[in-house]
Amino acid sequence: MPTLSLGSQGDLVLILQEYLYQAGHYDGSIDGYFNLQTYDATRAFQQRVGIFPRGIVDPTTWKAIINHYYY
């Protein structure tokens, strides 16, 4: 999975935002734009699962999302 960060956009950001919304971390527009709200929600998720909260969705964060979403 590609790394996502502030300014990223597209379908993977939509998926990320939907997951963060369902996980209770995101209440912004699900619009496919990695904005400050998405960044803050990503950091909150990372902190919750014990990942250093950088706000960047890297392979470690994707793995945590997949593990928490499907299990």
C-alpha positions as CSV (number, residue, x, y, z in Angstrom):
1,M,0.0,0.0,0.0
2,P,1.3,3.5,-0.8
3,T,2.1,5.9,2.0
4,L,-0.5,8.6,2.6
5,S,0.1,12.0,4.2
6,L,-1.2,15.6,4.1
7,G,-2.1,16.5,0.6
8,S,-2.7,12.9,-0.6
9,Q,-5.9,12.3,-2.4
10,G,-7.8,9.5,-4.1
11,D,-9.7,6.3,-3.4
12,L,-7.2,5.1,-0.7
13,V,-7.8,8.3,1.2
14,L,-11.6,7.6,0.9
15,I,-11.1,4.1,2.4
16,L,-8.9,5.5,5.1
17,Q,-11.4,8.2,6.0
18,E,-14.3,5.7,6.1
19,Y,-12.3,3.4,8.4
20,L,-11.3,6.3,10.7
21,Y,-15.0,7.4,10.8
22,Q,-16.2,3.9,11.7
23,A,-13.5,3.6,14.3
24,G,-14.8,6.8,15.9
25,H,-11.7,9.0,15.1
26,Y,-13.0,11.0,12.1
27,D,-16.1,13.2,11.7
28,G,-15.1,15.2,8.7
29,S,-16.1,14.9,5.1
30,I,-15.3,11.6,3.4
31,D,-14.0,13.2,0.3
32,G,-10.7,11.6,-0.6
33,Y,-8.6,14.5,0.5
34,F,-6.0,13.9,3.3
35,N,-6.5,17.2,5.1
36,L,-5.8,18.3,8.7
37,Q,-8.9,16.4,10.1
38,T,-7.7,13.2,8.4
39,Y,-4.2,13.9,9.8
40,D,-5.5,14.3,13.3
41,A,-7.7,11.3,13.1
42,T,-4.8,9.2,11.8
43,R,-2.7,10.3,14.7
44,A,-5.5,9.4,17.2
45,F,-5.8,6.0,15.7
46,Q,-2.0,5.5,15.7
47,Q,-1.9,6.5,19.3
48,R,-4.7,4.1,20.2
49,V,-3.0,1.1,18.7
50,G,0.5,1.9,20.0
51,I,2.1,3.3,16.9
52,F,4.1,6.6,17.1
53,P,1.5,9.2,16.0
54,R,3.2,10.8,13.0
55,G,0.0,11.2,11.1
56,I,1.4,9.4,8.1
57,V,-0.2,6.2,6.9
58,D,2.8,4.0,6.2
59,P,2.9,0.2,5.9
60,T,2.8,-0.2,9.7
61,T,-0.3,1.9,9.9
62,W,-2.0,0.1,7.0
63,K,-1.3,-3.2,8.7
64,A,-2.8,-2.0,11.9
65,I,-5.9,-0.7,10.1
66,I,-6.4,-4.0,8.3
67,N,-5.9,-6.0,11.5
68,H,-8.3,-3.8,13.5
69,Y,-10.9,-3.5,10.7
70,Y,-11.1,-7.2,10.0
71,Y,-10.6,-8.7,13.4
